[in-house]
Amino acid sequence: MRVLVQRVSSAAVTVDGRVVGAVRPEGQGLLAFVGVAHDDDQAKAQRLAEKLWTLRILADERSAADVGAPILVVSQFTLYADTAKGRRPSWNAAAPGVVAEPLVAAFAEALRGLGAVAETGVFGAHMQVELVNDGPVTVLLEL
């Protein structure tokens, strides 16, 4: 499981012209793009949620847990692109939807269980993601 996290001052996901998830914090928030591999499980989703929630990447070395920063979770299988050969990425390392969808949902639910305000995109949908990266700060989390 991989989570590409960006510190944001705002972020929103739109599907078919309708905003389905957004964070517009008064200070900072996080946008978490989540990719799932074949061997990932609920325990890994829980551990990554805990890591993200307590990761000190906000202002003054604080975490989302410290300041109650909202988190927007967006599924993104392309985090497992293999570009080693040729010009066309391979997606073989990414888990299929039947495996990935419940784990992305478990990741978002784990964040909520920790106390986060967590919104989501729509799994498998064509999404437009709008964000204002604050810093910019972008970090890849992986277990």
GIQUI-V429029 format. One record per pair of residues at least 4 apart in sequence whose ideal C-beta (glycine too) atoms are under 6 Angstrom apart, sorted by sequence separation. I is the first residue (numbers start at 1). J is the second residue. D is the distance in Angstrom with one decimal. If there is no record, write none. Layout:
i-><I & I>
j-><J & J>
d-><D & D>
This chain:
i-><25 & 36 & 40 & 58 & 62 & 95 & 97 & 112 & 14 & 15 & 56 & 62 & 64 & 95 & 111 & 23 & 83 & 112 & 121 & 12 & 13 & 56 & 111 & 13 & 55 & 81 & 82 & 54 & 12 & 108 & 53 & 54 & 11 & 53 & 108 & 80 & 10 & 80 & 77 & 11 & 7 & 8 & 101 & 8 & 5 & 6 & 5 & 97 & 3 & 4 & 75 & 28 & 3 & 2 & 30 & 1 & 73 & 1 & 32 & 29 & 71 & 28 & 29 & 30 & 31 & 32 & 33 & 34 & 35 & 35 & 1 & 33 & 25 & 35 & 3 & 25 & 35 & 71 & 73 & 1 & 23 & 70 & 71 & 72 & 73 & 74 & 75 & 23 & 7 & 21 & 37 & 38 & 37 & 45 & 49 & 36 & 11 & 13 & 45 & 49 & 53 & 45 & 49 & 40 & 53 & 36 & 42 & 46 & 45 & 36 & 34 & 34 & 4 & 2 & 57 & 51 & 48 & 48 & 47 & 21 & 21 & 44 & 21 & 31 & 20 & 28 & 15 & 13 & 15 & 15 & 13 & 14 & 13 & 12 & 11 & 10 & 8 & 9 & 8 & 8 & 9 & 8 & 6 & 7 & 7 & 7 & 6 & 5 & 4 & 3 & 2>
j-><29 & 40 & 44 & 62 & 66 & 99 & 101 & 116 & 19 & 20 & 61 & 67 & 69 & 100 & 116 & 29 & 89 & 118 & 127 & 19 & 20 & 63 & 118 & 21 & 63 & 89 & 90 & 63 & 22 & 118 & 64 & 65 & 23 & 65 & 120 & 93 & 24 & 94 & 94 & 31 & 28 & 29 & 123 & 31 & 30 & 31 & 32 & 124 & 32 & 33 & 104 & 58 & 34 & 35 & 64 & 36 & 108 & 40 & 71 & 69 & 111 & 69 & 70 & 71 & 72 & 73 & 74 & 75 & 76 & 77 & 44 & 76 & 69 & 79 & 48 & 70 & 80 & 116 & 118 & 48 & 70 & 117 & 118 & 119 & 120 & 121 & 123 & 72 & 57 & 72 & 93 & 95 & 95 & 103 & 107 & 95 & 72 & 74 & 106 & 110 & 114 & 107 & 111 & 103 & 116 & 100 & 106 & 110 & 110 & 103 & 104 & 107 & 79 & 79 & 137 & 141 & 141 & 143 & 143 & 119 & 120 & 143 & 121 & 131 & 122 & 134 & 122 & 121 & 125 & 127 & 127 & 128 & 129 & 130 & 131 & 132 & 131 & 132 & 132 & 133 & 134 & 134 & 133 & 134 & 135 & 137 & 138 & 139 & 140 & 141 & 142>
d-><3.9 & 5.0 & 5.1 & 4.6 & 4.1 & 3.9 & 5.3 & 5.9 & 5.3 & 5.0 & 4.7 & 5.4 & 4.0 & 4.4 & 4.0 & 4.1 & 5.1 & 5.2 & 4.9 & 5.3 & 5.5 & 5.0 & 4.2 & 4.6 & 5.7 & 4.0 & 4.3 & 4.9 & 3.9 & 5.0 & 5.5 & 5.2 & 5.3 & 4.9 & 5.2 & 4.1 & 4.8 & 3.9 & 4.1 & 4.3 & 5.7 & 5.3 & 4.7 & 4.9 & 5.5 & 4.7 & 5.0 & 5.8 & 5.2 & 4.3 & 4.5 & 5.0 & 5.4 & 4.4 & 5.8 & 5.6 & 4.5 & 4.4 & 5.8 & 4.9 & 5.7 & 5.6 & 4.5 & 4.6 & 4.9 & 5.0 & 5.3 & 5.6 & 5.5 & 5.8 & 5.0 & 4.1 & 5.9 & 3.0 & 5.5 & 5.4 & 5.1 & 5.3 & 5.7 & 5.6 & 4.0 & 4.3 & 4.8 & 5.2 & 4.8 & 4.2 & 5.0 & 4.6 & 5.6 & 5.5 & 5.7 & 5.0 & 5.7 & 5.1 & 5.4 & 4.4 & 4.8 & 5.9 & 4.3 & 3.6 & 4.8 & 4.3 & 4.8 & 5.6 & 5.9 & 3.8 & 5.1 & 4.8 & 5.9 & 4.9 & 5.1 & 5.6 & 6.0 & 4.6 & 5.5 & 5.8 & 6.0 & 6.0 & 5.8 & 3.7 & 5.1 & 5.5 & 5.5 & 5.4 & 5.4 & 5.7 & 5.0 & 4.0 & 4.7 & 5.6 & 5.1 & 4.5 & 5.4 & 4.9 & 4.1 & 5.0 & 5.1 & 4.7 & 5.9 & 6.0 & 4.7 & 5.6 & 5.2 & 4.7 & 5.4 & 3.9 & 4.9 & 5.2 & 5.4 & 4.3 & 4.9>
